[in-house]
Amino acid sequence: MHITFAQAIALGTCEALRAYDRAQIMGLGVETDPGRIFGTIPGLEFVSRLVEMPCSEAAMTGIAVGAALEGCHTILVHQRVEFALLAMEQIVNNAAKLSFISNGRYTCPILMRLIIGRGWGQGPTHGQSLEALWCAIPGLRVVYPTTPADAYAVMAHGFGWQTPTIVIEHRWLHDTVGEVDLKKASSRAVTGTRHVAVGDRCTVVTYGMTVLEAARAIADIPRQVDLFDLRWLQPLDLLPVVQSALRTGRVLLIEDGDKLHGIMAEVAARLLIDPPLHQPIEVHRMGPSRGHLWAARTVACEQYIDAYEIYEKLIHLDWIDPGAQGYVEQLKALLPTGDSDRPNPDFRGPF
């Protein structure tokens, strides 16, 4: 089935609601938003499972934790990553610790969808992903799907982990299209790192929206770059990355969020220090070192890593052969401009 990322979330959610009689969707706007949260909320079939909440993120997250104690499964939707910060007490000290402090007697099967609001004036308070923050909290799983197939599998089978799971969801992915095999999709489909492209000259590792940029960067240079999408940020699955690094001897780690204290710093440490690979590996990092995000469209688009920048980095390192001139010009044409800080030309909101 060829569907959009948003449709995959909605279909996966429907599958979860069918599988779990006491499952529910909770959040601000899940019942009242005319756009159905970017088209990701199921329609009339499950209207009785939609729990519209007041504007109180801490309260709704606490209710979801309490419902877990009574055997309920909750998909909790925060329309921006930053909204979840208002519920940190419930996420950190209750949801993440529930199984540990009860010695496994209780579990907390909550899928927390945190939507990144990049671009379109979102600025410093609505455009963050904060993945490194979530990964630092013991007891949480953190997944960042980038394909419709992964999005469907996470939503359809995520309750099976019986663990509070942060699902980082980039709204620029909502209109991307991909193939989803509904019969074969399972939680195993998102267990570990995804091998995106096969190559033998260097290894590139990234996650999130930057996976799409990296794939564009190497589209015209086949079989030179071994490209990996981490998908799971906590727990990390680095075995395929290590195997590739031992084969190529060169690794480029690309951060999707802020480079400072980022996910790729942890990946680099594990590659080079814990445990040592006993052979020389050349490792480079790149990513936004942007501090606060700008709201103005003329500068906001310059704060993200793009395909041409990745291509130029690989050329500068002399790790790939140059692509055809026409292809390089196409990459340059995709460079962000003052009018490109929205997911697609048809995007009109919501905020």
Protein Blocks (a to p, Z undefined) as FASTA:
>chain_A
ZZdfklmmmmmmmmmmmmpmkbccedehklmmmnlgnolaccfklmmmpccddddfklmm
mmmmmmmmnopacddddfbfklmmmmmmmmmmmmmmmmmmnnomaccddddddddfeejh
lmmmlmcgklmmmmmpghiacdddfbfklmmmmmmmmmmnopacdddddfklmmpccddd
fklgcfklmgcjddfbgcfkbccddehjllmmmmmmmmmmghkbccddfkpacdcdfklm
mmmmmmnopacdddfbdfehpfklmmmmmmmmmccehiacddddddddebjadfblklmm
mmcccfklmmmmmmmnopaccddfklmmmmmmmpccfklmcfbfklgbdZZ
